[in-house]
Amino acid sequence: MATEMLAAARARATEITDAARRDQEEAARLQLESHRQIDLYLDQGRETAEELAGAVWNQAQGRIQELRRERERVEDERRSMLAQLSHVRGTVEDLEHYLGHNGASEA
């Protein structure tokens, strides 16, 4: 009877060892699959972030171009106004000079 119990215990130990090995192999497989999934998610996240960054960059570049064009328009307008002001000043000076000579000759 002791021999039978010992054989039964050995058989049970073998079953437990085999089950533990299978569980360990399954755990290793699941861990590997988890790492693959994580790598896939990270790659997808990186790709999405790069696409989003590119879209934001392009949008920003468009807005920057608009602002540059607006700045150039304002600069052109400013130069035009300064030229007009210079012309008006010249006209006022000419008028003062004319009035100064005519006023002096009338006096």
SERO-713955 format. One line per field, with one value per atom (N, C-alpha, C, O): atom name; x, y, z. Coordinates in Angstrom, 2 decimals. Atoms other than C-alpha are relative to their C-alpha. Layout:
! residues N
atom <- CA;... .
c1 <- X;... .
c2 <- Y;... .
c3 <- Z;... .
//
This chain:
! residues 107
atom <- N;CA;C;O;N;CA;C;O;N;CA;C;O;N;CA;C;O;N;CA;C;O;N;CA;C;O;N;CA;C;O;N;CA;C;O;N;CA;C;O;N;CA;C;O;N;CA;C;O;N;CA;C;O;N;CA;C;O;N;CA;C;O;N;CA;C;O;N;CA;C;O;N;CA;C;O;N;CA;C;O;N;CA;C;O;N;CA;C;O;N;CA;C;O;N;CA;C;O;N;CA;C;O;N;CA;C;O;N;CA;C;O;N;CA;C;O;N;CA;C;O;N;CA;C;O;N;CA;C;O;N;CA;C;O;N;CA;C;O;N;CA;C;O;N;CA;C;O;N;CA;C;O;N;CA;C;O;N;CA;C;O;N;CA;C;O;N;CA;C;O;N;CA;C;O;N;CA;C;O;N;CA;C;O;N;CA;C;O;N;CA;C;O;N;CA;C;O;N;CA;C;O;N;CA;C;O;N;CA;C;O;N;CA;C;O;N;CA;C;O;N;CA;C;O;N;CA;C;O;N;CA;C;O;N;CA;C;O;N;CA;C;O;N;CA;C;O;N;CA;C;O;N;CA;C;O;N;CA;C;O;N;CA;C;O;N;CA;C;O;N;CA;C;O;N;CA;C;O;N;CA;C;O;N;CA;C;O;N;CA;C;O;N;CA;C;O;N;CA;C;O;N;CA;C;O;N;CA;C;O;N;CA;C;O;N;CA;C;O;N;CA;C;O;N;CA;C;O;N;CA;C;O;N;CA;C;O;N;CA;C;O;N;CA;C;O;N;CA;C;O;N;CA;C;O;N;CA;C;O;N;CA;C;O;N;CA;C;O;N;CA;C;O;N;CA;C;O;N;CA;C;O;N;CA;C;O;N;CA;C;O;N;CA;C;O;N;CA;C;O;N;CA;C;O;N;CA;C;O;N;CA;C;O;N;CA;C;O;N;CA;C;O;N;CA;C;O;N;CA;C;O;N;CA;C;O;N;CA;C;O;N;CA;C;O;N;CA;C;O;N;CA;C;O;N;CA;C;O;N;CA;C;O;N;CA;C;O;N;CA;C;O;N;CA;C;O;N;CA;C;O .
c1 <- 0.81;0.00;0.87;0.52;-0.91;2.84;0.56;0.76;-0.54;4.19;-1.04;-0.72;1.08;0.82;-0.18;-0.38;0.14;0.59;1.16;0.99;-1.18;4.10;-0.13;0.21;0.18;3.31;-1.08;-0.94;1.07;0.09;0.50;0.16;-0.56;1.96;0.93;0.93;-0.92;4.61;-0.81;-0.47;0.84;1.92;-0.64;-0.69;0.62;0.17;1.02;0.71;-1.08;3.47;0.35;0.60;-0.28;4.12;-1.10;-0.82;1.13;0.64;0.12;-0.06;-0.12;1.19;1.16;1.04;-1.17;4.64;-0.32;0.03;0.37;3.28;-0.97;-0.82;0.96;0.38;0.72;0.42;-0.75;2.79;0.84;0.93;-0.80;5.04;-0.89;-0.53;0.93;2.04;-0.46;-0.54;0.41;0.86;1.12;0.87;-1.14;4.34;0.21;0.49;-0.14;4.55;-1.10;-0.85;1.13;1.10;0.23;-0.05;-0.28;2.12;1.08;0.98;-1.07;5.29;-0.57;-0.21;0.62;3.22;-0.86;-0.81;0.84;0.72;0.84;0.49;-0.89;3.54;0.59;0.65;-0.56;5.13;-1.07;-0.79;1.10;1.76;-0.32;-0.60;0.24;1.23;1.05;0.73;-1.08;4.61;-0.19;0.04;0.26;3.75;-1.13;-1.04;1.14;0.42;0.44;0.08;-0.48;2.11;0.86;0.71;-0.84;4.71;-0.86;-0.59;0.91;1.91;-0.72;-0.79;0.67;0.00;0.94;0.57;-0.98;3.14;0.31;0.37;-0.26;3.90;-1.17;-0.98;1.19;0.32;-0.11;-0.44;0.05;0.43;1.04;0.76;-1.08;3.74;-0.39;-0.20;0.42;2.38;-1.10;-1.07;1.09;-0.77;0.53;0.12;-0.59;1.26;0.78;0.71;-0.75;3.52;-0.94;-0.69;0.98;0.51;-0.64;-0.79;0.62;-1.11;0.98;0.61;-1.02;2.12;0.20;0.35;-0.14;2.47;-1.16;-0.98;1.19;-1.09;0.03;-0.26;-0.08;-0.62;1.09;0.89;-1.10;2.70;-0.46;-0.21;0.47;1.10;-1.00;-0.96;0.99;-1.78;0.70;0.36;-0.75;0.65;0.76;0.81;-0.73;2.72;-0.94;-0.58;0.99;-0.41;-0.35;-0.41;0.34;-1.32;1.17;0.98;-1.18;2.24;0.11;0.43;-0.04;2.13;-1.05;-0.77;1.04;-1.17;0.47;0.29;-0.47;0.36;1.12;1.19;-1.08;3.44;-0.58;-0.16;0.63;1.25;-0.69;-0.62;0.67;-0.78;1.02;0.80;-1.05;2.40;0.56;0.78;-0.50;3.68;-1.01;-0.63;1.04;0.34;0.01;-0.07;-0.03;0.48;1.25;1.19;-1.25;4.11;-0.13;0.29;0.21;3.18;-0.90;-0.65;0.93;0.30;0.71;0.51;-0.75;2.59;0.95;1.03;-0.92;5.16;-0.78;-0.34;0.83;2.39;-0.47;-0.45;0.46;1.05;1.14;0.96;-1.16;4.54;0.34;0.69;-0.26;5.02;-1.03;-0.69;1.05;1.68;0.25;0.10;-0.29;2.59;1.16;1.12;-1.15;5.92;-0.43;0.00;0.51;4.12;-0.82;-0.66;0.80;1.63;0.90;0.66;-0.94;4.51;0.67;0.81;-0.63;6.23;-0.95;-0.56;1.01;3.02;-0.22;-0.31;0.18;2.53;1.21;1.04;-1.21;6.14;0.01;0.36;0.07;5.69;-1.02;-0.77;1.04;2.48;0.48;0.25;-0.54;4.17;1.03;1.06;-1.03;7.06;-0.67;-0.27;0.73;4.66;-0.68;-0.59;0.70;2.58;1.00;0.72;-1.03;5.73;0.52;0.74;-0.49;6.96;-1.09;-0.83;1.09;3.59;-0.37;-0.68;0.32;2.93;1.06;0.73;-1.08;6.33;-0.08;0.21;0.06;5.81;-1.20;-1.17;1.19;2.34;0.19;-0.48;-0.15;3.58;0.76;0.95 .
c2 <- -1.17;0.00;1.26;2.22;-1.12;2.42;0.23;1.37;-0.12;1.70;0.63;1.46;-0.58;2.51;1.48;2.30;-1.40;5.72;0.83;1.95;-0.70;6.66;0.18;1.24;-0.10;5.94;1.02;1.80;-0.96;7.92;1.42;2.35;-1.31;10.81;0.47;1.64;-0.37;10.70;0.39;1.35;-0.30;10.66;1.37;2.18;-1.30;13.57;1.11;2.18;-0.99;15.47;0.27;1.41;-0.15;14.83;0.83;1.71;-0.76;16.14;1.48;2.37;-1.38;19.24;0.70;1.86;-0.58;19.81;0.31;1.37;-0.22;19.38;1.18;2.01;-1.10;21.75;1.32;2.33;-1.22;24.30;0.42;1.61;-0.31;24.05;0.57;1.55;-0.51;24.53;1.41;2.29;-1.34;27.48;1.01;2.14;-0.89;28.97;0.31;1.45;-0.22;28.49;0.94;1.83;-0.86;30.07;1.43;2.39;-1.32;32.97;0.70;1.90;-0.57;33.50;0.43;1.48;-0.32;33.43;1.27;2.16;-1.16;35.91;1.26;2.35;-1.14;38.16;0.50;1.71;-0.38;38.10;0.71;1.73;-0.62;38.90;1.39;2.32;-1.30;41.72;1.02;2.17;-0.90;43.21;0.40;1.55;-0.32;42.99;1.02;1.97;-0.93;44.73;1.39;2.40;-1.28;47.45;0.69;1.89;-0.57;47.97;0.53;1.61;-0.43;48.17;1.29;2.23;-1.21;50.73;1.19;2.30;-1.08;52.77;0.51;1.71;-0.39;52.74;0.78;1.81;-0.69;53.74;1.39;2.37;-1.29;56.49;0.97;2.15;-0.82;57.77;0.52;1.69;-0.37;57.76;1.06;2.04;-0.97;59.58;1.35;2.40;-1.24;62.15;0.72;1.95;-0.62;62.74;0.61;1.71;-0.53;63.18;1.27;2.26;-1.17;65.58;1.17;2.31;-1.06;67.52;0.59;1.81;-0.49;67.76;0.88;1.92;-0.80;69.02;1.34;2.38;-1.24;71.60;0.90;2.11;-0.76;72.67;0.65;1.83;-0.54;73.07;1.13;2.15;-1.03;75.04;1.27;2.38;-1.14;77.26;0.72;1.95;-0.62;77.83;0.83;1.91;-0.75;78.88;1.31;2.35;-1.22;81.35;0.97;2.18;-0.86;82.66;0.72;1.90;-0.63;83.28;1.11;2.18;-1.03;85.14;1.25;2.37;-1.13;87.30;0.76;1.99;-0.67;88.01;0.87;2.00;-0.77;89.09;1.25;2.33;-1.13;91.30;1.05;2.25;-0.92;92.82;0.76;1.97;-0.66;93.53;1.02;2.10;-0.92;95.13;1.26;2.37;-1.13;97.33;0.84;2.07;-0.74;98.26;0.82;1.97;-0.74;99.21;1.20;2.29;-1.09;101.29;1.10;2.29;-0.98;102.97;0.81;2.03;-0.71;103.80;0.98;2.10;-0.86;105.20;1.22;2.34;-1.12;107.34;0.95;2.17;-0.87;108.61;0.81;1.99;-0.72;109.51;1.11;2.22;-1.02;111.33;1.13;2.31;-1.02;113.12;0.88;2.10;-0.76;114.15;0.96;2.10;-0.85;115.47;1.17;2.31;-1.05;117.40;1.01;2.22;-0.92;118.86;0.91;2.12;-0.79;119.93;1.05;2.18;-0.94;121.52;1.12;2.28;-1.02;123.33;0.94;2.15;-0.84;124.56;0.92;2.09;-0.83;125.74;1.12;2.26;-0.99;127.51;1.08;2.27;-0.97;129.13;0.90;2.11;-0.77;130.18;1.00;2.16;-0.87;131.59;1.13;2.30;-1.02;133.37;0.94;2.13;-0.84;134.65;1.00;2.15;-0.94;136.21;0.97;2.16;-0.88;137.58;0.94;2.11;-0.86;138.88;1.07;2.20;-0.95;140.57;1.05;2.22;-0.96;142.20;0.88;2.01;-0.80;143.42;0.98;2.02;-0.84;144.92;1.23;2.02 .
c3 <- 0.00;0.00;0.00;-0.68;-0.02;0.72;-1.39;-1.81;1.35;-2.73;-0.92;-1.77;0.82;-4.26;0.31;-0.58;-0.39;-2.28;-0.55;-1.03;0.53;-3.29;-1.50;-2.02;1.46;-6.95;-0.32;-1.26;0.21;-6.69;0.26;-0.47;-0.32;-5.06;-1.10;-1.48;1.11;-7.79;-1.24;-1.93;1.16;-10.47;0.17;-0.76;-0.27;-8.82;-0.09;-0.62;0.08;-8.51;-1.46;-1.85;1.43;-12.20;-0.66;-1.48;0.55;-13.05;0.38;-0.46;-0.48;-10.93;-0.70;-1.11;0.67;-12.45;-1.46;-1.97;1.40;-15.98;-0.12;-1.03;0.03;-15.24;0.25;-0.40;-0.30;-13.74;-1.21;-1.52;1.19;-16.82;-1.10;-1.75;1.01;-19.14;0.36;-0.50;-0.44;-17.06;-0.21;-0.63;0.18;-17.15;-1.49;-1.85;1.44;-20.93;-0.51;-1.32;0.38;-21.33;0.49;-0.23;-0.54;-19.10;-0.83;-1.10;0.83;-21.15;-1.36;-1.88;1.28;-24.37;0.13;-0.71;-0.24;-22.92;0.22;-0.25;-0.25;-21.73;-1.32;-1.56;1.30;-25.19;-0.85;-1.48;0.75;-26.79;0.56;-0.20;-0.63;-24.29;-0.44;-0.74;0.43;-25.18;-1.47;-1.84;1.41;-28.88;-0.12;-0.89;0.02;-28.25;0.44;-0.18;-0.51;-26.23;-1.05;-1.29;1.05;-28.96;-1.15;-1.69;1.06;-31.53;0.40;-0.40;-0.48;-29.43;0.02;-0.36;-0.03;-28.93;-1.41;-1.64;1.39;-32.66;-0.57;-1.23;0.49;-33.47;0.64;-0.04;-0.70;-30.84;-0.55;-0.74;0.55;-32.17;-1.40;-1.72;1.35;-35.73;0.04;-0.71;-0.13;-34.69;0.48;-0.02;-0.52;-32.73;-1.10;-1.20;1.09;-35.74;-1.03;-1.53;0.95;-38.04;0.54;-0.17;-0.62;-35.60;0.05;-0.24;-0.04;-35.15;-1.39;-1.54;1.37;-38.93;-0.41;-1.04;0.33;-39.31;0.71;0.11;-0.77;-36.55;-0.60;-0.72;0.60;-38.11;-1.31;-1.55;1.28;-41.54;0.22;-0.47;-0.31;-40.08;0.51;0.11;-0.55;-38.17;-1.13;-1.16;1.10;-41.31;-0.88;-1.34;0.77;-43.19;0.68;0.03;-0.76;-40.46;0.01;-0.10;0.01;-40.33;-1.35;-1.39;1.32;-44.10;-0.11;-0.65;0.01;-43.70;0.76;0.29;-0.81;-40.96;-0.71;-0.63;0.74;-43.09;-1.13;-1.34;1.07;-46.01;0.56;-0.02;-0.65;-43.66;0.43;0.26;-0.43;-42.24;-1.21;-1.13;1.20;-45.76;-0.53;-0.98;0.44;-46.67;0.86;0.35;-0.93;-43.56;-0.23;-0.19;0.27;-44.30;-1.29;-1.34;1.25;-47.87;0.23;-0.28;-0.31;-46.55;0.79;0.54;-0.80;-44.01;-0.88;-0.75;0.90;-46.70;-0.90;-1.15;0.84;-48.91;0.78;0.26;-0.83;-46.06;0.29;0.29;-0.25;-45.26;-1.25;-1.15;1.25;-48.92;-0.18;-0.58;0.11;-48.92;0.99;0.65;-1.02;-45.69;-0.43;-0.26;0.48;-47.16;-1.10;-1.15;1.08;-50.23;0.58;0.14;-0.64;-48.03;0.68;0.59;-0.67;-45.99;-1.04;-0.84;1.07;-49.19;-0.54;-0.80;0.49;-50.40;1.00;0.60;-1.04;-47.07;0.02;0.14;0.01;-47.17;-1.22;-1.13;1.21;-50.74;0.18;-0.20;-0.23;-49.74;0.98;0.76;-0.96;-46.72;-0.67;-0.45;0.70;-48.92;-0.95;-1.02;0.93;-51.51;0.75;0.37;-0.79;-48.89;0.66;0.81;-0.62;-47.22;-0.99;-0.62;1.02;-50.48;-0.42;-0.59;0.40;-51.45;1.13;0.89;-1.15;-47.96;0.17;0.54;-0.16;-47.89;-1.10;-0.85;1.08;-51.28;0.11;-0.38;-0.20;-50.32;1.15;1.21;-1.19;-47.09;-0.23;0.70 .
//
